[in-house]
Amino acid sequence: MAVYVLASVEYGPFANTLALLTWALLNFLFLAVFKRPGVSAILALLLVAALIVLSQFKYGITQLTLTFLDFLIIDRDTISFMQSIFPQLRTWLLIAAAVALPVLWVIWRADPFFLRRRTALGCAGACVLGIIGMSAANPEKPWEPFQGVNHISNLARSGVVAVSHLTATGWIEADAKSLVGSAQAAPMTACEPGVKRPNIVMVLDESSFDISAAPGIKVPAGYQDFFTSADGQQRKLITESSGGPTWYTEFNIFTGLSARSFGAMKFYVTRIAAGKISRGLPQALQRCGYRTFSLYPTFGNFLSARSFQQGAGIDGFIDMADMGVTEDMQPDKFYFDQAKDLIARESKPDQPIFVLVYLTANHFPWTTTYRDDLTPSGWQAPGNTAEVDEYIRRQAMTASDYNAFVSQLKKDHPNEPFLLVRFGDHQPAIAQKLLEPDIKQAKRADRIMNHDPRYYTTYYAIDALNYRPELSSALPTLDAAYLPLMIQEAARVPLDPSFVEQKKIMQRCKGVFYGCKGGDEASRFNRILIDAGMIKNL
């Protein structure tokens, strides 16, 4: 039965062999405990089946199969998220345990066979060596966990990768010893009292970029205007995700650091970093009197988002449940209205606020029409494939809703200063084949894995109401990790010593962060923050 179950989800001789070795390892580990092959075989089968079901469930939500890190960093938020999705989970588990335990006890008592513990441990060790050897000979490719197959073999290989990474570098890449003084050695610049600073609205524009960068794409007249800042400039943002995890960019904009510094662990960066990094945009703004808010579009326990953002300095974390909805893919107007109401409710003349607004209407898939009733008046499909035209239609919806939001801010707060920053968190998944349609998939995958900027470029745009932003750090092309620095300078918030040091890196590396000197600048900067106590327990 176990072999049949494995064969149904594993593909290819390598994956099947590795999965069988993993299954054998589980059998021998249970044998080392119970010494009875019958009960060990059933427990191994149940565990394998449970892991496959969990992996398929996880893939359905995050497009990533189960990995070793899911067990290495189990936290309260993960359990809470599971209970949010399956409120009856605890009851089902109790019923399953009540049924299984007596059955297993009967099988254990009736089993006439016996294996010595020493033999079982020896066989388990042989399985471990086999798994390590196969994983080393054929290392896991970064895209393989995103394919939705080979659940057990990928889980086994991810364990080898995780242990190897932690042994070599720890959680985060950092120099062994800082060659410069700590970020706290320089004097802290105080915020001038009585200075009127702008309210800041940051808009995370889901999966958005200027698709006219792809050859042969037709766009409506005025399409590129949305990507233009109030000063008439179009600016490029280099993200760390290509058609995938929003939370990489989320990590960038909160901490000003790179998710790539976590290597193979970066998919779990918000869970790993929750409560362990005490520098970033929200803390810097709080120092100058800002109150900070986040309108998060799904459950707050997803990938420890609430814990991460509150640890990063968010005063008011408002998730899907707090907004009174049960689905995360709401029209952009819904989130802009939430932001409008929040600003009206929380803003004070003597205390500016910061609000991060997530948009979700442009989330994949684009194979179906999303809310046709919200299509802007007069919009016509420009004549691409149906999928591309649907993508552009949703962008038109975003532009219309954003313009309406800005107009309402002008009306409701005619004298209040506002700084508005929009940015694309990553390119859409459909962009990969559109940008270079004539190259082979293997070559395209190689370019993505090597962070070719063509596949990571979105946009950022800066608007303002009743305010003239300082744009000296708003470079034409900017890595996402520098957005916190750019926003502080645009709002004329004095930089703390850590951001002063990071500005030097930005100027020295011309807007590149992790990619500068092959990661050496980011690694050195991480060490500075560790020595200053701004990164702890990583």
N, C-alpha and C positions, 0 to 999 in steps of 0.2 A: 504493500500500500504506500509506503513512504517513497519507494522508487518511482511509482506511478505519479504520485503528487509532485515530486521533483521534476520528472520528465515533462509535466504539463506546463511548467513555467520556466524551465531552463532550455537554452538553445545553443547547440554546438557542442562538440566533444570536450572542449576546455571547460565550459561552464558546467556541463553535466558531471565531469570528473571532480571538479572543485566542490560542487554541491554534494556529491556523494561522500567526499572526504569530510565535509562539514557535518553531514548527517551521522557518519561513523563516529566522529569526535563526540557528538552529543550522546550517542549510545554508550560509548566507553566511559564518559564522565558520569552518566547515570549508573553504569555498572560499578564504578568505583564507590558510589554511595550505597546502592541497594544490593549489589552482588547478584541480582536476579535478572537474566536476560529478557524475560517476558515483560516485566513492568518497565524495564529500561527501554525496550523497543517501543512500547506504547507511549511512554513519556516523550521519547525522541520524536515520534510521529506527531503527537499533539503539539509539541513545541515548534516543529517545522511548519505545520499547518498554520499555527497561530502567527508565526513570523511572516508567512506569505500573506495572510489576510491583513495584518498590520501594514505591511509594505505596500500592498495594493491600495489600502485606505489612504496612506500617506501620499502615494503617487497621485491619487485622485484630487488631492488638495494642493500639494506643492509641486507636482510634476517631478518628484524625486523619490526614488525607492528608499527603503529602510537602510540605514547605515549604522556602523558601530557607534558613532557619536550619539545616536538617539538613546543609547543605553549608558554611555559614558557621562552624559550631562542631563540625565533625567531631573526635571525640576517641577515645582508645584504648578507652574503655568502650563506645562505640557499635560499634566494630569487634568488640570482644570479645563483645558481646551477640549480634551477628549470627552469630558463630562458635558461640556456645552453642546458638542455635536451629538453625543449619545447620552441623554440624561438618565437612561435606564441601565447604563453600563455596569454600575456597581451591583445592581440586582441580578443581572445576567451572570456576572462573575461569581456571585455567592451561590446561585443555583447550580452553576456548572461545577463549582467546587464540592457542593453537597452531594452531587451525583457521582462525580469522578472519584473522590477519595475512598468511599467504600468499595467501589469496583476495583480500584488499584490495590487496595489492601487484600481483597480476595485473590486477585491474580498473583500478588507477591507470595501469599501463603501457599497457593496451589502449585507454584512453579517448582519443578523438581531439579532444575539446573542451577548451577552455581559457578561463578568466576571469581578468582582471587583478586583482591583489590590491586595488588602489585601488577598483575598481568593487565588489568584494565587501564591503569595509569600509564604503563609502558606503551600500550596500543594507542592511547589518547595522545601521548607524546609523539608517536610516529605520525599520527594524523596532522598534528600541529606543524611538524616539520614539512610534511607534504604540502599543506596549505601555504606556508611561508615560501617554500621553494617555487610553487606554481605562481604565486602572486608576484614574487620577485622576477621570475622569468617573463611574465606577461603582466606588467603593472596596469592597474586600473586606469582607463582613459577618463578624463574629466567629464566627458559627455555620457558615459555609459549608464550612470545611475538615473539619467533623464530619459531612458528608453522604455521604462516600464516593464522590463523582463529581467530574467536571471536574478530573481530576488535573493536567493540564498547565497549563490556564488558571489554576487556583488557585495552582500553583507560581509562575507568572510574576507574578501579582498580589502574592503574598507577598513576592517580591523587592523590588517597589516599596515596599510597606509597611515592610519591614525597613530598607531603606536610608534611607527618609524618617525613620523613628523614630530610628535611630542618628545621623543627621545632626543631628536636632533636640535630642535629650536624652541621647544615649549609651545605655549598657545600662540604667542605673537613674536614675530621676528624683531629682534632688537640687538644692537651692538652689545658686546660683552661689557664694555666700559665706556662711559661717555668721555669724549675728548674735549668737551666744553663744559662750562658751568651749568648748573641746573636752571630750569626755566623759572625758578623762584629767586634766583640770585639777583636778577635785574629788579630795579625798583618798580613797584606797581603804579601805573598812572591812574590817578583818581578821576572819577567822573565829576565834572563840574556841576555844582548844585545850581538849580534853577534853569538849566538849559532845556529848551523844548525839543524833545526828540520824537521822531515819527513813529506812529504805530506801524508794525511790520506784518504784512500778510505774505506768506510763502505758499505758493501753489504747486503741488506735485502733480504734474500733468502726465497721467498714466500713458505709457507706451508711445509718447509723442516725439516726433522729429520731423524735419522738413523732408518729406518723401520725394520731393522734386530732385533731391540729390541722386536718386536712382535713375539710370538712363531709360528714356522712353516713357516716363510716367507723365501723364497729362494731369494738370491741376487747374482749378478754377482761377479766374482773374482775381488778383488781390490775395491769393492764398498765402504768400510769404509774409504779408503784413503782420500776421499774428506772431511771427517769430522775431519781430523787430522791436527793439526797446524804444522808449520815449525819445531818446536822443538820435533816433534814426539808424542805429547800428544793429546788425545781426551778429550774435555771439554764439560760439559753439561750446557745448559742455561735453567733456569726455567722462563718461560714466565707467563703472566697473562691471556692468552686467550687459550682456547682449541678448535681448529678447527674453529676459528671465527675471531673476529675483529683484524685486523693488527694494528689499531691505538692505542690499549692498549700498544703494544710493542713500537710503534712510540713515545708515550708519555714517556715511560720508558727511551728510549735512548736519547731523547732530554733533559729531565728535571732531570733525575736521581731519579724520584719519582715514587710512586706506583699509578696506576689507581684504585686499590682497596680502596685507601683512600677516594674515592668519593662514595663508597657504591653503592646504587641503581642508582646513577647518572653516573656511570663509562662509560656507553656506549656513553655518550656525552662528554667525558673528554676533547677532543681537542677543542670542541666548548666552553665549560665552561672555560677552562684555557687560551684561546687565549688572549694574551696581558697581562696576570695577573701573570705570573711567570717569574722572571728575573734572574734565575740561571739555569745552565745546561751546557751541553757539548759545544754547539756553542759559548755561551758567554765566557766560560773559554778559548776556543781556540782563540777567537778574542783578548783576553787580551794579548796573546803571539804572536800576529801578523798574525794569520791565517785569510784568507778569506774563507767564508763558503758557500757551495752550496748544493742544493737538487734537484735531478732529480725525480720528482714526476710523477707517471705513468698515473694519471687520471686528471680530472678537478681540479684545485687548490681550488675551492670553495666547494669541497666535504668535509663535516663535518668541515668546516673552516680550512682546512689544511694549506692554504697559510697564513692566519692570525696567526694561531698557530705557524707555523715554523718561520715566520718572527719575531714574538714577542719573540721567543726563541733564536734568533740570527742568522738566516740564511740570508746571504747577497743576494744570488742569488737563487731565487725559480723558477725552470723551470718545468712547468707542461706539460701535454699532448699536449695542443695547441701550446706551445712554441717549442715543439719538432717536430711539423708538422705532427702529426698523429691524427686520429679520433677514434681509438680504443685503449683501455688501455692494452689489452693482446697481447703484442708484444713479439717476440722471445728475449731471454736473450741477444743475440748478439747485438740486436738493442740498448739496454740500456748500454751495455759495450762500444759500439762504441760512444754513446753520452758522456759517461764519458771520454773516450780516447780523443775525440775532445775537450771537456771542459778543460781537463788538459793541452792539447797542447796550447789552446787559452789563458788560464788564469794564468798558473803557471809562477812564476818569481823566479830567483835564490835567492833573498833575502826575499821572502814572500811565505811561504808554504800555501797550500790550503787543505780544508776538503771537501770531496764530499760524499754524501749519495746516493747510487744507489739502486733503487727498482727494483726487478725482478718480473715478473708476469706470465711467461709461465707455472709455476707449480700450478697456481690457479685452483680450481675446475671448472667444473666437470672433472673426469678422466674416464668417461664412453665413451668418444669419443677420437679419436686419434688426437692430436694437432700437426700440421705441420710434417707429416711423412717424408717429404723431409729433415728435419733437424736431423733425427736420426743419432747418431754417427756411423761411419763406423765399421762394425763388431759386432754391438750390437745385442744380441739375447734375447728374452723374457725368463726370468729364470723359468717360469712355475707356476706362482701363478694365481689368478683370473685375468681376463682381466683388471679390474680396478686397481689392485695393480701393475701389470706389466706396465701399462701405466704411473702410478705414478713414478715408478723406471726409466722408459725410459726418462721421462722429467728431472729427477734428473741427468741422464747421459748427457743430453743435456746441463744442467747448468754447470756440471763439465767440459765438453769440451769447452764451451764458456768462462768460467772463466780462464781456462789454456791458451787459446788463448789470452785473454785480458792481463794476466800477461806477457806472452811472448812478446806482443807488447809493453808493458810498458818498459820492459828490453831493447828492441831495440830502442825505441824512446827517452828514458831517461837513458842512460847507467850509468850515475854518480849520478843521483838524488836519495835520500833516499825516500822510500815509506813504510808506515805501512798499511797493508790490513787486515781488520777484517770482517769476514763473520758470519752471524748468521741466524737461523731460527726464523721467527716471531711468529709462533705457529705450532702445529701439524696439519696435514690435517684432515678434518672431518672424513675420512675413518679410521683413526687410533683408534678411540674410541672403535670400536667393534673388532679390531684386537688385541689390547693389552691384553684384558681379554675376550676371546670369549665365555667362559663357564659360565660367571656370568649373572644374570638377569639384564634387562634394568634398573629396578628401583634401583638396587644396584649400577650399573655403574653411573647412574645419580647422586646418592647421593655422590659418590666419586668425581665426577667432581665438584659438587657444593661445596664440602669441600676442593677443591684444592689439591687433591691427586697428588703428583709430577709426577706420572707415566703418567698422561694425559696432563701435561704442560711442559714436558722436550723436548727441541730441542737440539741445539748445538751452540757453537761458536768456531771459529777457527781463529788463528792469523798467518799471513804470513808477510814477509818483503823482500824488495829489497834494497840492499846497506845500510842496517841498522840492528842493533841488538836491538830489543825492550826490555824494562824492564818489566819482567813478574811476579813480586812479588805479584801483585793483581789479576793475572789470575788464580783464584782458580779452582780446578777440577770441582766444581759445583758452579754456580753463578746465583743469581737472576738478571733478565734483568735490574733492576733499578741501578745495580752497573756497567753496561757496560761503562757509561761515565767516571766513576772513573778509571776503568781499562785502558781505551784508553788513558786518560791523562798520567797515569803513564807509559804506554808502550811507549808513545811519549816523555816522560821526560818533560812534562809540569808541572810546580809547581802548587800544589793544592791550591785553595783559602780556607779560613777558613771553608766554608760550606762543602767542599769535605773532608777536614781534619777530620771534625766531622763525616761525613758519613763513612769514612774509619775506624774509631774506631768502628762504628756499624757493619760494614762488618766483621771486625776481631772478635768482640765480639760474633756475631751471626753466624760466619762460613759461610758467603756467602748468608745468608737468610736476606731478608729485611722486607717486610710487615708481613710475617709469624712469625717473631721473637717476642716472648712474646705476641702472639695474637693480633698483630697490635700496641702494646704500643710503640715500638721503632719508628715506622713510624709516629705515632701520635705525639710523643715528638719532632721528627725531624721537622715535619711540623710546629709545634709551634715555633721552633727556627727560621725557615725561615720567618714565619709571623712577628715575633718580629724584625727581621733584615730588613724587608721591601722587601724581595725577593718574597714573595707571597702577593698579594694585592687583596682586594675586593672579597675574597672567604671565 
